[in-house]
Amino acid sequence: MSEVQCCGCNEISEEEMLKQLDNILDDYQNTTGALIPVLQIAQNMFGYLPEAALKKISVKLNKPFSEVAGVVGFYSFFSTEPRGKYLVRVCLGTACYVRGGKEVLNALKKELKIDVGQTTEDRVFSLDIGRCFGACGLAPVIMVNDDVHQRVKPVKIAELMDIYRNKENDNKKE
């Protein structure tokens, strides 16, 4: 099993996290409406929802695997792919789209060498799209985790991503 970093603590294996998930599922086993909260807890633990966790959730909550997978597929918050430390979301709502959001997205794809829904090999960046971040007057807008960047220009994408690469490199040095 792979080693996973959890919450900045010591690295623990996926197998150990699955055991922790078992304990959590014991608490939720007979709770009505437990599926979404359990999926959220599992995603926070693993950083995504591995198939082994989904199967365990299905069995413990006595739900068909197809139902569990269907909920995961329906809600964009959930991911079955490992996500990067920085989730880069490009707004493609009307104002952002008209003011160059699609070009910003293409520049990000080129810079990160990934497509929407993918994660860089080093697991630093994941790329996604959004429909409105509430900053239409400052379009086009992207969010990197909770940081909002306004009036983003495609030619400045490399410079912007370097800010986060440098943060990541600084964290590795500590």
KOLNUBA-310463 format. One line per 10 residues: number of its first residue (from 1); their letters; for each residue x, y, z of N, C-alpha, C. Coordinates in steps of 0.02 Angstrom, whole numbers, plus 32768, in hexadecimal, padded with zeros to 4 digits. Example, Ala and Ser with C-alpha at 12.3 -4.5 7.8 and 13.67 -1.06 7.14 Angstrom:
<rs>
1) as) 8294:7EE4:8186:8267:7F1F:8186:8294:7F5B:8186; 8282:7F90:8162:82AC:7FCB:8165:8285:8002:818A
</rs>
This chain:
<rs>
1) msevqccgcn) 802A:7FC5:8000:8000:8000:8000:802C:803E:8000; 8011:8074:7FE6:8038:80B1:7FE2:8038:80D6:8024; 806D:80FE:802D:8070:8129:8068:804E:816B:8058; 802A:8186:8088:8004:81C3:807E:8012:81F2:80B8; 801A:8233:80A8:8022:8266:80DC:7FDD:827D:80F2; 7FD0:827C:8131:7F8F:8290:814B:7F97:82CA:817C; 7F77:8301:816D:7F73:8339:819C:7FB6:8352:81B5; 7FEC:8349:818F:802D:8360:81A5:804C:8333:81DA; 802B:82FC:81EB:8047:82D0:821E:8075:829E:81FC; 808C:826C:8220:80B7:8239:8203:8092:8215:81CC
11) eiseeemlkq) 80B8:81FD:819B:8098:81D9:8164:807B:8198:817C; 803E:8189:8165:801E:814A:8176:8008:8129:8135; 8004:80E7:8137:7FF3:80C3:80FB:7FA7:80C7:80ED; 7F96:80B9:80AF:7F50:80B7:809C:7F2C:8081:80C3; 7F4E:804A:80D0:7F31:8013:80F7:7F1E:802B:813E; 7F4A:8052:815C:7F3B:806C:81A0:7F00:809E:819D; 7EFD:80C5:8168:7EC5:80F4:8162:7E84:80CF:8157; 7E86:8098:8133:7E49:806F:8129:7E31:8053:816C; 7E60:8042:8198:7E4D:802A:81DB:7E2C:8063:8203; 7E48:809F:81FC:7E29:80D9:821E:7DE3:80E6:8202
21) ldnilddyqn) 7DDC:80DD:81C0:7D9B:80E6:81A0:7D69:80B3:81BC; 7D80:8076:81C9:7D55:8043:81E7:7D38:805C:8229; 7D61:807A:8253:7D4B:8093:8294:7D16:80CA:828B; 7D22:80F6:825A:7CF2:812C:824D:7CB0:810F:8234; 7CB5:80DE:8208:7C79:80BF:81EC:7C50:809C:8222; 7C71:8080:8254:7C4E:8061:828C:7C20:8094:82AE; 7C39:80D2:82B4:7C11:8107:82D4:7BD5:811D:82A9; 7BDB:8117:8267:7BA7:812F:8239:7B7B:80F7:821E; 7B8A:80B9:822E:7B6A:8080:820F:7B1D:8082:8210; 7B01:8098:8246:7AB7:8098:824B:7A9A:80DE:8249
31) ttgalipvlq) 7ABF:810D:822C:7AA9:8153:8228:7A89:8160:81E5; 7A4C:8179:81E5:7A2A:818B:81A7:7A4E:81C6:8187; 7A58:81C4:8146:7A78:81FB:8122:7AC3:8200:812D; 7AE3:81C9:813E:7B2A:81CA:814F:7B58:81CB:8113; 7B3F:81B9:80D8:7B6B:81AF:809F:7B95:81EC:808E; 7B77:8225:8085:7B9D:8261:8071:7BCE:8276:80A9; 7BBA:827A:80E7:7BEC:828B:811B:7C26:825A:811E; 7C18:8219:8116:7C4E:81E7:8117:7C7D:81F0:80DB; 7C60:81FE:80A1:7C8A:820B:8066:7CB6:8248:8070; 7C9B:827C:808F:7CC2:82B8:809D:7CFC:82A8:80CD
41) iaqnmfgylp) 7CED:8282:8100:7D21:826F:8131:7D57:8246:810E; 7D42:8216:80E6:7D73:81EB:80C3:7D9E:8214:8093; 7D7F:8243:806F:7DA6:826B:8041:7DD8:8297:8066; 7DC4:82B1:809F:7DF3:82D9:80C7:7E2D:82AE:80E1; 7E1F:8270:80F0:7E54:8243:8109:7E86:8232:80D2; 7E6D:821D:8098:7E97:8203:8062:7EAE:823A:8032; 7E89:8271:802F:7E97:82A4:7FFE:7E6F:8299:7FBE; 7E4F:825F:7FB9:7E24:824C:7F81:7DFF:820E:7F99; 7DD7:81EF:7F6D:7DB1:81B4:7F81:7DC9:8177:7F5A; 7DF8:8151:7F77:7E0F:8115:7F55:7DD8:80E0:7F53
51) eaalkkisvk) 7DDC:80B4:7F21:7DA8:8081:7F19:7DA2:8055:7F57; 7DD9:8046:7F78:7DD6:801C:7FB4:7DAB:803D:7FEA; 7DB0:807E:7FF1:7D88:80A2:8022:7D3E:80A1:800E; 7D31:80AB:7FCE:7CEB:80AA:7FB6:7CCB:8066:7FC2; 7CF0:8031:7FB7:7CD6:7FED:7FC2:7CC8:7FE2:800C; 7CF5:7FF9:8036:7CEC:7FF2:807F:7CAE:8019:8096; 7CA6:8055:807C:7C6B:807F:808D:7C2C:805C:8076; 7C2D:8041:803B:7BF3:801E:801F:7BDE:7FE4:804C; 7C0E:7FBC:8060:7BFF:7F81:808A:7BE6:7F95:80CF; 7C0B:7FC3:80EF:7BFB:7FD6:8134:7BB9:7FFB:813A
61) lnkpfsevag) 7BA8:8023:8106:7B68:8048:8109:7B30:8022:80E7; 7B40:7FE4:80D1:7B0E:7FB9:80B2:7AEC:7FDB:8076; 7B16:7FF8:804B:7AFD:801A:800F:7B1E:7FFA:7FD3; 7AFA:7FF4:7F9B:7B19:7FD9:7F5F:7B55:8005:7F4B; 7B8A:7FE5:7F32:7BC4:800A:7F1B:7BB0:803D:7EE6; 7B81:802B:7EBB:7B6A:8059:7E86:7B4D:8099:7EA3; 7B2B:8094:7EDC:7B0F:80D0:7EFC:7B47:80FD:7F17; 7B77:80DE:7F39:7BAF:8104:7F54:7BD6:8125:7F1C; 7BE6:8100:7EE8:7C0B:811C:7EAF:7BE2:8151:7E8B; 7BA1:8148:7E88:7B75:8179:7E69:7B75:81BC:7E8D
71) vvgfysffst) 7B75:81BA:7ECF:7B77:81F7:7EF7:7BBB:821A:7EEC; 7BF0:81F3:7EEC:7C33:820F:7EE1:7C37:8230:7E9C; 7C1B:820F:7E6A:7C1C:822A:7E26:7BF1:8267:7E1D; 7BBC:826C:7E44:7B8C:82A3:7E3D:7BA8:82E4:7E59; 7BC7:82E1:7E94:7BDE:831E:7EB5:7C26:832D:7EA1; 7C32:836A:7E86:7C75:837C:7E6E:7CA7:8383:7EA7; 7C8F:8389:7EE4:7CBD:838E:7F1D:7CE6:834E:7F26; 7CC8:8316:7F15:7CE9:82D5:7F1F:7D17:82C5:7EE4; 7D4E:82A4:7EF3:7D7D:8291:7EC0:7D96:824A:7ECC; 7D98:8222:7E97:7DB4:81DF:7E9D:7DFC:81DE:7E86
81) eprgkylvrv) 7E16:8218:7E74:7E5B:821F:7E60:7E7F:8248:7E96; 7EBE:8237:7EA4:7EE3:825F:7ED4:7EE6:82A8:7EBD; 7EDB:82D5:7EEB:7EDD:831C:7EDC:7F1F:833A:7EF1; 7F31:836F:7ECF:7F6E:8393:7EE1:7F65:83BE:7F1F; 7F9C:83D5:7F39:7F9A:8401:7F73:7F75:8441:7F63; 7F7D:8458:7F24:7F5C:8495:7F0F:7F28:8484:7EDA; 7EE8:8492:7EE9:7EB2:8489:7EB9:7EA9:84CB:7E94; 7EB8:84CA:7E53:7EB2:8505:7E29:7E70:8500:7E04; 7E43:8530:7E12:7E01:8530:7DF1:7DFB:856F:7DC7; 7DE6:8566:7D8A:7DDC:859D:7D5B:7D92:85AA:7D55
91) clgtacyvrg) 7D7D:85E8:7D5E:7D37:85F9:7D56:7D27:85FC:7D0B; 7CF4:85D8:7CF7:7CDC:85DC:7CB3:7C93:85F2:7CB1; 7C7F:8618:7CE4:7C3E:8638:7CE3:7C3C:866A:7CAA; 7C03:8686:7C9B:7BFB:86B1:7C60:7C2D:86EA:7C5E; 7C33:8711:7C93:7C60:874B:7C92:7CA9:8735:7C89; 7CBE:8702:7CAD:7D03:86EA:7CA7:7D10:86CC:7C62; 7CE0:86A8:7C49:7CE8:8689:7C07:7CF1:86BE:7BD2; 7CC5:86F1:7BD3:7CC7:8726:7BA1:7D07:874F:7BA6; 7D21:8756:7BE3:7D5D:8780:7BED:7D9E:8758:7BEC; 7D9C:871A:7BD3:7DDA:86F5:7BC8:7DE5:86B9:7BF4
101) gkevlnalkk) 7DB2:86A1:7C17:7DBA:8667:7C43:7DD2:8629:7C1E; 7DBA:861F:7BE1:7DCE:85E3:7BBB:7E19:85E7:7BA9; 7E32:8622:7B99:7E79:862A:7B8A:7EA3:861F:7BC8; 7E8A:8636:7C02:7EAD:862A:7C41:7EB1:85DF:7C4F; 7E79:85BC:7C44:7E77:8574:7C4E:7EA9:8552:7C20; 7EAC:8565:7BE1:7EDB:8547:7BB2:7F23:8554:7BC7; 7F31:8590:7BE0:7F74:85A1:7BF8:7F87:8575:7C35; 7F57:8569:7C61:7F63:853E:7C9B:7F70:84F6:7C86; 7F49:84DD:7C57:7F54:8499:7C3D:7F9A:8492:7C22; 7FAF:84C4:7BFC:7FF2:84C2:7BDE:8028:84C7:7C14
111) elkidvgqtt) 8020:84F5:7C43:8052:84FF:7C78:8058:84C2:7CA5; 8020:84A6:7CB9:8020:846D:7CE9:8027:842A:7CC6; 801D:8429:7C84:8021:83EC:7C5C:7FEE:83B7:7C72; 7FB2:83D0:7C84:7F7B:83A5:7C97:7F3A:83C0:7C79; 7F06:8398:7C7B:7EC5:83AE:7C63:7E96:83B6:7CA0; 7E5C:83D1:7C94:7E2A:83DA:7CC9:7E1C:8397:7CE9; 7E1B:8396:7D2C:7E0E:8359:7D51:7E4C:8330:7D60; 7E86:8347:7D49:7EC4:8322:7D54:7EF0:8344:7D88; 7F22:831F:7D9D:7F52:8336:7DCF:7F98:832D:7DB3; 7FC4:835C:7DC2:8009:8356:7DAB:8029:8319:7DCC
121) edrvfsldig) 805B:82FD:7DAC:807B:82C0:7DC6:8097:82C9:7E0C; 80AF:8306:7E1B:80CB:8313:7E5D:8096:8322:7E92; 8056:8320:7E7D:801C:832C:7EA8:801D:8371:7EC9; 803A:83A1:7EA5:803A:83E6:7EBE:7FFB:840A:7EA6; 7FE7:8400:7E67:7FAE:8424:7E4A:7F79:83F4:7E2F; 7F3A:8407:7E38:7F01:83E8:7E16:7EDD:8420:7DF3; 7EC0:8410:7DB9:7E9E:8444:7D91:7E54:8433:7D8B; 7E2B:8466:7D95:7DE3:845D:7D91:7DC4:849E:7D78; 7D83:849C:7D69:7D5F:84D8:7D55:7D26:84E5:7D85; 7D10:8524:7D87:7CD7:8538:7DAF:7CAA:8563:7D85
131) rcfgacglap) 7C70:8572:7D9D:7C3F:8599:7D76:7C38:85E1:7D8E; 7C45:85F0:7DCC:7C42:8636:7DE2:7C61:863A:7E27; 7C90:8668:7E2F:7CB1:8672:7E6F:7C9B:86B4:7E8F; 7C69:86D5:7E71:7C4E:8713:7E8E:7C7A:8750:7E84; 7CA6:874F:7E52:7CD1:8788:7E45:7CCD:879B:7DFB; 7C90:879C:7DE2:7C85:87A5:7D9A:7CA2:87E7:7D7F; 7CA0:881B:7DA7:7CBB:885B:7D92:7D06:885B:7D8B; 7D27:8827:7DA5:7D70:8823:7DA4:7D87:87E7:7D7A; 7D5D:87D3:7D4B:7D6B:8799:7D21:7DA6:87A6:7CF2; 7DC8:8770:7CDF:7DBF:872A:7CF2:7DE0:871B:7D36
141) vimvnddvhq) 7DC3:86EB:7D59:7DD7:86DA:7D9D:7DEC:8691:7DA1; 7E20:8684:7DC8:7E31:863F:7DDB:7E38:863D:7E27; 7E2E:8602:7E42:7E3A:85F6:7E89:7E6F:85C0:7E8F; 7E9E:85CB:7EBC:7ECF:8599:7ECE:7EC3:858B:7F17; 7EA5:8550:7F25:7E89:8541:7F67:7E59:8579:7F79; 7E66:85A0:7FAD:7E39:85D6:7FC0:7E50:861B:7FA9; 7E88:861E:7F85:7EA2:865E:7F6C:7E7F:8670:7F2A; 7E63:86AB:7F28:7E41:86C3:7EEB:7E71:86F0:7EC5; 7E7A:86E2:7E84:7EA4:870C:7E59:7E77:872A:7E23; 7E78:876C:7E1E:7E4A:878F:7DF2:7E6F:87AE:7DB7
151) rvkpvkiael) 7E49:87B9:7D81:7E64:87D6:7D43:7EA3:87B1:7D2D; 7E9E:876F:7D2D:7ED6:8744:7D1C:7EE3:8747:7CD1; 7F21:874C:7CBF:7F35:874E:7C79:7F5A:870D:7C68; 7F4B:86EE:7C2F:7F6D:86B0:7C1C:7FB9:86B6:7C1D; 7FD5:86EF:7C0A:801E:86F7:7C09:803C:86F9:7C4E; 8014:8701:7C82:802D:8704:7CC7:8024:86C2:7CED; 8009:868F:7CCC:7FFB:864F:7CEE:803A:862F:7D0A; 8070:862C:7CE4:80AE:860D:7CFD:80C6:8630:7D3B; 80C5:8672:7D3A:80DB:869A:7D74:80AF:868B:7DB1; 806E:8686:7DA6:803F:8678:7DDD:804A:8632:7DFA
161) mdiyrnkend) 8053:8601:7DCE:805E:85BD:7DE6:80A1:85B7:7E0B; 80D2:85DF:7DF6:8113:85DE:7E18:810E:85F4:7E61; 80DE:861F:7E70:80D3:8633:7EB6:80C5:85F5:7EE0; 809A:85CA:7EC6:8087:858E:7EEC:80BE:8559:7EE9; 80E1:8554:7EB2:811A:8526:7EAF:814F:8539:7EE2; 815C:857B:7EE8:818D:8592:7F18:8176:8584:7F60; 8136:858D:7F6D:811B:857C:7FB0:8127:8532:7FBF; 811A:8508:7F8D:8123:84C0:7F96:816D:84B0:7FA2; 8199:84CF:7F7C:81E1:84C3:7F85:81F9:84DB:7FC9; 81DF:8515:7FE0:81F0:852E:8022:81DA:84FE:8059
171) nkke) 819E:84E1:8051:8184:84B1:8082:81AF:8472:8084; 81C9:845D:804B:81F3:8420:8049:8236:842B:806B; 824F:846A:806A:828F:8479:8089:828B:8478:80D5; 824F:8487:80F0:8247:848C:8139:824B:8449:815B
</rs>
